[in-house]
Amino acid sequence: MKKLLALIILLPMLTFGQDKATELAHKFIITDGHVDLPYRLKVKNFQLTKEFVGIPVSSKDGDFDFERAKKGGLDAPFMSIYIPARFSSEEGKLLADSLIDMVNYISDENKEYFEVANSPSDVQRIFKEGKVALPMGMENGSPLKELSDVAYFKKRGISYVTLTHSKANQICDSSYDPERPWQGLSPYGEEVVLEMAKQGIMIDISHVSDSTFYDTIEISPVPVIASHSSLRFFTPDFERNMNDEMLVKLKENGGVVMINFGSTFIDGEIQKIRNENGELLKAILDEKGLSRRDEEAKPIIEEFIKSRPSAFSDVEKVVDHIDRAVKFAGIDHVGLGSDFDGVGDSLPTGLKDVSDYPNIIKLLLQRGYSESDIEKICSGNLFRVWQAALDYAAAQ
């Protein structure tokens, strides 16, 4: 009886918490540092052309569309102009142009829903008009073959550039690549970082090696961002994430770390479980003479995943990362960078698509964050860095 009474008392509190979180999600502008929609759409029809598919107003595919974004309060997802490491600089530039064309096409064909944004003031205006802003960030600087390409992509609407991706390029070393030809930034990479600042493009240090991070912090005249990185404290030996010392340096620089939602980014134990599950699933498929790509394998894989929920982390762990980032970098230096549509089937329970941002806000409220703190995490911190980059360029 006591348990039942406690539940009756608790239920309105839980509902209120969710209602308040949803209210704040729609009151505050929510920016997300990294959503891989363009490349997801491109892979369905992978050509360097203007043939586009899957206009995302309402869709059951992927993690993002307009309806789910509005439900979750997402107002400004940075569209990732993702360039795979296997592409040459020339091919990368063609692909980048194609994906930028796609984002513009989505905006032009759905003017009542979307609009491309190039500044915080653009986002604020678009938010007031009830639309979703589509700023763009280029993931991998490999298309920047010449210094003049920085200004070129700025004119094309790129607001940040992730210096590299999974392999070292002409700019710097990658956290994923055992080969470290530059031991940080290359001489050309130093020029690129300074030119990005001059052009008003935010410098993104997600994916880079530790040495590259420190080199970049040393020479950057503006705050930097980590558009979709989490914390290494929770994922030991995963250089892709940031350690505590780097968070302190980021604070000194004035930058922002935007927390990645992928389960393997936020919980080191999940990667071990997923590796074990991968081996078990392979054995099951091998026994049936199937590969993962076979049509007959799909229902087997789906059932296998459903039977092993432990292969996913949860939204609580994402907020644990926010807590630790606040501890070492401060409340003014943390944001959200989900990697929706980029981390595949690894999203945590409670954060399965762009409708779920209120679940983060609810936990932040429960952990004592003020509304002002939450607004900073949702967009205020990123807006500060973005505007600082634009102001620095305007002063040159």
C-alpha positions, 0 to 999 in steps of 0.5 A: 500500500505504501509503495502504491501511495508513493507511486501515486504521489510521484507520477504527477511529479514525473509528468511535470518534469517531462512537461517542463522539459518539453516546454523548455525544449520549445522555448529555447533554441536547440542547436546540434553540432552534427547531423549526418542527413546529407550523406545519408540521403546521398548514399541512397543515390551515390553520384556526384550529381544533383539527383536528390532523394528523401526530402526530410519533411516527414519520414520513417527513415533515419534519425531526422525530419522536420516533424520529429525535429519540431516535436523535439524542439530541434531548431538548428541542426548543423548539416554535416557535409561529410567527406570520406577519407578515401576521397582525393582532395579533388573528389572531396571538393566535388562531393562537398559541392554536391552535398551543399547543393543538396542542403540548398535544394532541401531548403529551396524546395521546402521554404515553409519548413527549412532555411539555410543559416549562416549566423546565429542571427539567421538561426534566431530569425528562422526560429521565430518564423517557425522553421528549422534552420540548416547551418552547414559544417564540413566534416573533413578538411581534405577538400581544402587543397589550396588556401583559397578553398577556405574562402570558397567554402565560406561563400558556399555557406560552410560555418565550420570545418572539421580539420580531418576525419578517419585518416591523416590529411594534408592539414593534420593527423587523425585520432583514428589513424595510427600513422601520424605524419605531421605529429599534429598540424602540418605547416599547411594546416597551420595556415589553414587554421589561421585562414579559417579564422580570417574567413569566419569559419569555426575550427572544429577539432573533433576527430583530430589527434591529441597533438593536433588539438594542442597545436590548434589551441596554441595558434587559433586566434578564436575559440574552437569547437568539438562539434561531436565529441564526448569525454574520454573519462568514460571511454578509456583509450578512445582518443576520438574523445576528449580527456580532462586536460583538454577540457581545461584547455578548451575552457582557456580557449573559450571553446565548446565541446558538443557531446556525441550521443553514440553509445560507443562514444559515451560508454566504454563497456558498450563497445566491448558488448557490441564486439561480443554481440558482433561475433555471436551474430556473425556465427548465427549468420554463418551457420545459415550461410548468410552475410549481413548484407543479404535481404534474408539476414535483415529480420534475423539481425533485427530480432538479434538486436531487440533481444540484446538491449544491453548493446545500447547506453542510455540518455543518463550517460549523455548527461553524465558527460555533460556533468563532467564537461561542466566540472572541467570546462565550465557551464559556458563551454558545453553543447550538444552534437548528437551525430544523428544519422552518423552513428548507425544503430548505436543511439542510446535508449531515450535518444533514438532520434531528433524528437528526444531532446526533452529527455536530456532537458528533463535530466538536467532539471532533475540534476539541478541545472537552471533554465539559464544553464540549460539555454547555454547548453542548448544553443547559447554557448555555440552561438557565442563561439560562432559569433566570435568567429564572425566578429573576428573575421569582420575585424580583419 
